[in-house]
């Protein structure tokens, strides 16, 4: 399959690493799909090699093999490491959050389309997971705004897809106990006693996150740590269950 990789430029000397794979089906007609991992700070090469890229590492890590679930079966697929500091992306770190990151990514996409004009008019979809729940709306808004201003080249944005989006930590952490105790879509995991303890830990975590976001720097250390606090996930950890796939054991 045809592939292109290298760097595309953001602002202030930032460089974003990309890896592009043409569709295996009909590159001329199939859409262009951008994939972003989250973190923040996670390389989108994680998605390439472990999730929806054309190849995946074999079980012993000595070679690669065809990924039967690759999205480039039906789409042209673009992975981008961003913002600066994530994966192979380099340059001054972003200091103004997702919207500054979106400005860089938009500039980089403009360079990609200028260099590879055969892809610029394709239906364009922005996809990703986890903390990309912040990145994706920001870059989509940036594209929409520049398109309405008549900035060229116009990016033919057609849709967004966010998987397991991490958008509001203070709110989302409160749902873990409910998911473990009485999910409508997964097996009931926690006992009532575990549910009560887990709920208390989740509410404390949510409170500290809100304080941190309100400017209480003394709360930020705990807020960061409690997202991965074993007390918040205790019923899952005790049973060897993956929080990303509660119907499966991790072992």
C-alpha positions in Angstrom: 0.0 0.0 0.0 1.2 3.5 -0.8 2.5 5.4 2.3 4.0 8.8 3.0 5.6 9.9 6.2 7.5 12.9 7.6 7.0 16.2 9.2 4.5 19.0 8.6 4.9 22.4 10.2 2.9 24.2 12.9 3.7 27.6 14.4 6.7 28.8 16.3 9.0 26.1 14.8 6.8 23.2 15.9 6.9 20.1 13.7 4.2 17.5 13.7 5.1 13.9 12.6 2.6 12.2 10.2 2.2 8.8 8.6 -0.2 8.4 5.8 -1.6 5.2 4.2 -3.6 5.1 1.0 -6.8 3.1 0.9 -6.5 -0.5 -0.1 -9.8 -0.3 -2.0 -10.3 2.9 -4.1 -7.9 5.7 -3.0 -9.3 8.0 -5.6 -12.9 7.8 -4.3 -12.5 6.8 -0.6 -12.5 9.5 2.1 -9.5 10.8 4.1 -9.6 9.9 7.8 -7.4 11.7 10.3 -6.7 9.7 13.5 -5.5 11.3 16.8 -4.6 9.5 20.0 -5.1 11.4 23.3 -3.1 11.4 26.5 -2.6 14.3 26.5 0.8 13.5 25.1 0.1 10.1 23.6 1.6 9.3 20.2 -0.9 8.6 17.4 1.6 5.9 16.4 -0.1 3.9 19.2 -3.2 3.8 17.1 -1.2 3.0 14.0 0.5 -0.1 15.4 -2.0 -1.3 18.1 -5.4 -0.3 16.9 -6.6 0.7 13.4 -3.4 0.9 11.3 -2.6 -1.3 8.3 -0.3 -3.5 10.2 0.2 -4.7 13.8 3.0 -6.2 15.8 2.9 -10.0 16.0 2.7 -11.7 19.4 6.4 -12.0 20.0 7.2 -8.5 18.7 9.7 -9.6 16.1 7.7 -8.6 13.0 4.5 -7.1 11.7 1.4 -8.7 10.2 -1.6 -7.4 8.3 -4.3 -5.9 10.5 -7.7 -7.3 9.3 -9.5 -4.4 11.1 -7.5 -1.6 9.6 -9.4 1.4 8.6 -7.4 1.8 5.4 -9.3 -1.1 4.0 -11.9 1.5 3.0 -10.3 4.9 3.7 -7.1 6.9 3.1 -5.7 7.1 6.7 -3.6 9.8 8.2 -2.0 9.5 11.7 -0.5 12.7 13.2 1.5 13.1 16.3 0.4 16.3 18.0 0.7 18.6 19.9 4.5 19.3 20.1 6.0 16.9 22.6 3.7 14.0 21.8 5.4 11.1 20.0 7.8 12.3 17.3 6.3 15.9 17.2 8.8 18.5 18.4 9.2 22.2 19.1 8.0 24.5 21.9 5.3 23.0 24.0 1.8 24.3 23.7 0.8 26.5 26.6 -2.7 27.5 25.7 -4.5 24.1 25.6 -6.4 22.4 22.8 -7.2 25.5 20.8 -3.5 26.4 20.4 -2.9 22.8 19.4 -5.7 23.1 16.9 -4.0 26.1 15.3 -0.8 24.1 14.8 -2.7 21.1 13.5 -4.6 23.2 11.0 -1.5 24.8 9.7 0.1 21.4 9.4 -2.9 20.0 7.5 -2.7 22.9 5.1 0.9 22.0 4.4 -0.1 18.4 3.9 -2.8 19.3 1.4 -0.5 21.7 -0.4 2.1 19.0 -0.9 -0.3 16.2 -1.7 -3.1 17.9 -3.6 -4.7 14.7 -4.8 -6.2 14.3 -1.3 -7.3 17.9 -0.6 -10.9 17.6 -2.1 -11.7 14.3 -0.4 -14.4 14.0 2.2 -12.5 14.5 5.4 -13.2 12.9 8.8 -11.5 13.6 12.1 -11.4 10.6 14.5 -9.7 9.6 17.7 -10.0 8.4 21.3 -9.6 9.4 24.9 -8.2 12.9 25.4 -8.7 13.5 21.6 -12.2 14.3 22.9 -10.6 17.7 23.5 -8.5 17.9 20.4 -11.2 16.8 17.9 -13.9 19.5 18.6 -11.1 22.1 18.7 -9.6 21.3 15.3 -13.1 20.8 13.8 -14.1 24.3 15.0 -10.9 25.7 13.6 -11.5 24.1 10.2 -15.1 25.3 10.1 -14.1 28.8 11.0 -11.3 29.0 8.4 -13.6 27.5 5.8 -16.3 30.2 6.5 -13.6 32.8 6.1 -12.7 31.4 2.7 -9.2 30.2 3.7 -7.7 28.1 1.0 -7.3 25.2 0.6 -10.8 24.5 1.9 -10.9 21.3 4.0 -14.0 19.3 3.1 -14.9 18.4 6.7 -17.7 15.8 6.7 -17.8 14.4 10.2 -16.2 13.6 13.6 -15.9 10.4 15.6 -14.7 10.2 19.2 -14.2 6.8 20.8 -14.2 6.6 24.6 -13.8 10.3 24.7 -12.2 11.9 27.8 -13.9 15.3 27.8 -14.8 16.2 31.4 -12.8 14.4 34.0 -14.8 15.7 37.0 -18.0 14.5 35.5 -16.9 11.2 33.9 -15.0 9.9 36.9 -18.4 9.8 38.7 -19.7 7.2 36.3 -17.2 4.5 37.0 -19.0 3.2 40.1 -22.3 3.1 38.3 -20.6 1.3 35.4 -19.2 -1.4 37.7 -22.3 -1.8 39.8 -25.3 -1.6 37.5 -24.3 -1.0 33.9 -27.0 -1.6 31.3 -24.5 -2.8 28.7 -22.0 -4.9 30.7 -22.0 -7.5 33.4 -22.6 -6.3 37.0 -19.1 -6.4 38.6 -19.1 -4.6 42.0 -20.9 -5.7 45.1 -23.0 -3.0 46.9 -20.3 -2.6 49.5 -17.7 -2.1 46.8 -20.0 0.3 45.0 -20.4 2.5 48.1 -16.6 2.7 48.6 -15.9 3.3 45.0 -18.5 6.1 44.9 -16.9 7.9 47.8 -13.5 7.7 46.1 -14.9 9.0 42.8 -16.7 11.9 44.4 -13.6 13.0 46.3 -11.6 12.8 43.0 -14.2 14.8 41.2 -14.2 17.5 43.9 -10.4 17.8 43.7 -10.5 18.0 39.9 -13.0 20.9 40.1 -10.9 22.7 42.7 -7.8 22.3 40.4 -9.7 23.7 37.4 -10.9 26.6 39.5 -7.3 27.6 40.3 -6.5 25.7 43.5 -3.0 24.5 42.7 -2.8 22.6 45.9 -5.5 20.3 44.6 -3.9 19.6 41.2 -1.5 16.9 42.4 -4.2 14.9 43.9 -6.5 15.5 41.0 -4.0 14.1 38.6 -3.2 11.1 40.7 -6.8 10.2 41.6 -7.7 9.6 37.9 -5.7 6.4 38.2 -6.5 5.8 41.9 -6.9 2.1 42.6 -9.8 3.0 44.9 -11.8 4.4 42.0 -11.3 1.2 40.0 -11.0 -1.3 42.8 -13.9 -3.7 41.8 -12.4 -4.0 38.3 -8.7 -4.4 39.4 -9.6 -7.1 42.0 -11.2 -9.2 39.2 -8.6 -8.6 36.6 -11.0 -6.7 34.4 -9.9 -4.1 31.8 -11.6 -0.8 32.3 -11.6 -0.3 28.5 -13.4 -3.6 27.9 -15.4 -4.7 31.0 -16.6 -7.9 29.4 -13.1 -9.2 29.2 -10.5 -10.2 31.8 -7.0 -8.6 31.4 -5.2 -11.9 31.8 
